[in-house]
């Protein structure tokens, strides 16, 4: 839906097609590269000297765990990114810059997850746990920076037709999750596995369907507009 330029936005105002396309590409690359990190037994960089292939693959359980956790964490954020396509209405320079910071957190996220997986049950589990929880908290913060920027200036880049109570509900959901994940960092210092469990549970919450966007009565999007999203 075309709209006149908005004085609340910063820099060039654009639609979301290229914004979402670029973001989706980064998510796709981040998810695709996860399996590349697992070196197959017998490959040039894989395990050597094994006598049983099944055991050799089983001994790579830390890499398999890292793959699953990375996929779930990044997948949860992609689901919210996809969901927010019905919330954000346009982009500007500030929003795009914050999205770049968020995407940086996404592509870096496998590192702290792998650090924790490879040191789980070892003498280095405690600092590895803090590293993981801190990484999850920072990623949540970058999401919130985008969210609050979108809300600022009278819904700077958000769909102005959305009902205020819906935006309040989602702000509470995202905000509560972020606060809990930040709180999980000091918890992880004292009780590493508890902190990790709390942080991962917050991420897992967003794997479930979120509330359907609600609009101000009389301002609901048309069927044609919805089908084109």
C-alpha positions in Angstrom: 0.0 0.0 0.0 1.6 3.3 -1.1 1.9 6.0 1.5 3.3 9.5 1.5 6.8 10.0 2.9 6.7 10.1 6.8 8.6 12.8 8.6 9.1 10.4 11.5 11.4 8.2 9.6 15.1 8.7 9.1 16.8 8.7 5.7 15.3 7.0 2.7 11.9 5.4 3.5 11.4 2.1 1.7 9.0 -0.9 1.6 9.9 -4.2 3.2 10.4 -6.4 0.2 14.2 -5.9 -0.2 14.6 -5.6 3.6 12.9 -9.0 4.2 14.7 -10.6 1.3 18.1 -9.7 2.6 17.3 -10.7 6.1 15.8 -14.1 4.9 19.0 -14.7 2.9 21.2 -14.1 6.0 19.0 -16.5 8.0 19.2 -19.1 5.2 23.0 -18.9 5.1 23.3 -19.1 8.8 21.2 -22.2 9.0 22.8 -23.8 6.0 26.4 -23.4 7.3 25.5 -25.3 10.5 25.8 -28.7 9.0 29.1 -27.8 7.3 30.7 -27.5 10.8 30.2 -31.3 11.3 33.1 -33.1 9.7 32.2 -36.6 8.6 34.4 -39.4 9.9 36.9 -40.3 7.2 36.8 -36.9 5.6 40.1 -34.8 5.4 39.2 -32.9 8.5 37.0 -35.5 10.2 37.8 -38.1 12.9 40.6 -40.5 12.2 41.7 -43.9 13.6 38.3 -45.3 14.4 37.5 -49.0 14.0 33.7 -48.6 14.2 32.0 -46.0 12.0 28.8 -46.0 14.1 30.8 -45.3 17.3 32.8 -42.6 15.5 29.6 -40.8 14.5 28.1 -41.3 18.0 31.2 -39.7 19.5 30.3 -36.6 17.6 27.3 -36.1 19.8 28.5 -32.6 20.9 28.5 -31.5 17.3 25.0 -32.9 16.7 23.8 -31.2 19.9 25.2 -27.9 18.7 23.5 -28.3 15.3 20.1 -28.9 16.9 20.4 -26.0 19.4 21.7 -23.6 16.8 18.9 -24.6 14.4 16.2 -24.1 17.1 17.6 -20.8 18.3 18.1 -19.3 14.9 14.8 -20.9 13.8 12.9 -19.2 16.6 14.2 -15.8 15.6 13.4 -16.5 12.0 9.8 -17.3 13.0 9.5 -14.0 14.8 11.1 -12.2 11.9 8.6 -13.8 9.5 5.8 -13.0 12.0 6.8 -9.4 12.3 6.4 -8.9 8.5 2.7 -8.3 9.4 3.7 -5.8 12.1 6.3 -3.6 10.4 5.0 -1.6 7.5 8.2 0.0 6.1 11.9 0.6 6.8 14.2 3.5 7.1 17.9 4.0 7.6 17.8 3.6 11.4 15.6 0.5 11.3 17.8 -1.1 8.6 21.0 -0.3 10.6 19.5 -1.9 13.8 18.5 -4.9 11.7 22.1 -5.3 10.6 23.2 -5.4 14.2 20.5 -8.0 14.9 21.6 -10.1 11.9 25.2 -9.9 13.2 24.0 -11.4 16.5 22.2 -14.2 14.5 25.3 -15.2 12.4 27.5 -15.1 15.6 25.1 -17.1 17.7 26.4 -20.5 16.7 29.8 -19.7 18.3 28.6 -19.4 22.0 26.3 -22.4 21.4 29.2 -24.5 20.1 31.4 -23.3 23.0 28.9 -24.6 25.5 28.2 -27.9 23.7 31.9 -28.7 23.4 32.6 -27.9 27.1 29.4 -29.4 28.6 30.3 -31.7 31.4 34.0 -30.6 31.4 35.9 -28.3 33.8 35.2 -25.4 31.5 31.4 -25.8 31.6 30.9 -22.8 33.9 32.5 -20.1 31.7 31.0 -21.8 28.6 27.5 -21.5 30.2 28.0 -17.8 30.9 29.2 -17.3 27.3 26.1 -19.0 25.9 23.6 -17.2 28.1 25.3 -13.8 27.5 25.1 -14.5 23.7 21.4 -15.3 23.9 20.8 -12.2 26.0 22.6 -9.9 23.6 20.7 -11.3 20.7 17.4 -10.7 22.5 18.5 -7.1 23.2 19.2 -6.5 19.5 15.6 -7.7 18.8 14.3 -5.3 21.4 16.2 -2.4 20.0 14.5 -3.0 16.6 11.1 -3.3 18.4 11.4 -0.1 20.4 12.7 1.8 17.4 9.6 0.7 15.4 7.4 1.9 18.2 9.1 5.2 18.7 8.0 8.4 17.2 4.4 7.3 17.0 5.1 3.9 15.4 7.9 5.1 13.1 8.0 2.0 10.9 5.1 -0.1 12.2 1.7 -0.5 10.7 -0.4 2.3 12.1 -3.6 0.2 11.7 -2.5 -2.2 14.5 -4.6 -2.1 17.7 -2.7 -0.5 20.6 -3.6 -3.4 22.9 -2.0 -5.8 20.5 1.3 -3.9 20.4 1.2 -3.6 24.2 0.8 -7.4 24.5 3.7 -8.1 22.2 5.9 -5.5 23.9 5.3 -7.3 27.2 6.0 -10.7 25.7 9.3 -9.6 24.0 10.3 -7.4 26.9 9.7 -10.0 29.6 11.7 -12.6 27.6 14.6 -10.2 27.2 14.6 -9.2 30.9 14.5 -12.9 31.9 17.4 -13.7 29.6 19.5 -10.8 30.9 18.7 -12.0 34.5 19.8 -15.5 33.4 23.4 -14.2 33.0 24.1 -13.7 36.7 22.1 -16.9 37.4 24.5 -18.8 35.1 27.4 -17.5 37.1 26.1 -19.1 40.2 24.2 -22.1 38.7 25.4 -22.6 35.1 22.9 -25.2 34.0 20.0 -23.4 35.6 20.9 -20.2 33.7 21.3 -22.1 30.4 17.9 -23.8 30.9 16.2 -20.4 31.7 17.7 -18.7 28.6 16.9 -21.6 26.2 13.3 -21.8 27.6 12.8 -18.1 26.8 13.9 -18.8 23.2 11.8 -21.9 22.9 8.7 -20.0 23.9 8.8 -18.2 20.6 8.7 -21.4 18.7 5.0 -21.6 19.4 2.5 -19.5 17.4 2.1 -15.9 18.6 -1.2 -14.0 18.8 -2.8 -13.1 15.5 -2.2 -9.4 14.8 -5.2 -7.3 15.8 -6.2 -4.1 14.1 -8.2 -1.0 15.0 -11.9 -1.7 14.0 -12.5 -0.6 10.5 -8.8 -0.6 9.5 -8.2 -4.3 8.9 -6.1 -5.1 5.8 -8.0 -6.2 2.7 -8.0 -9.8 1.6 -6.0 -8.8 -1.5 -3.3 -7.1 0.7 -3.1 -10.1 3.0 -2.7 -12.5 0.1 0.1 -10.4 -1.4 2.2 -10.6 1.8 
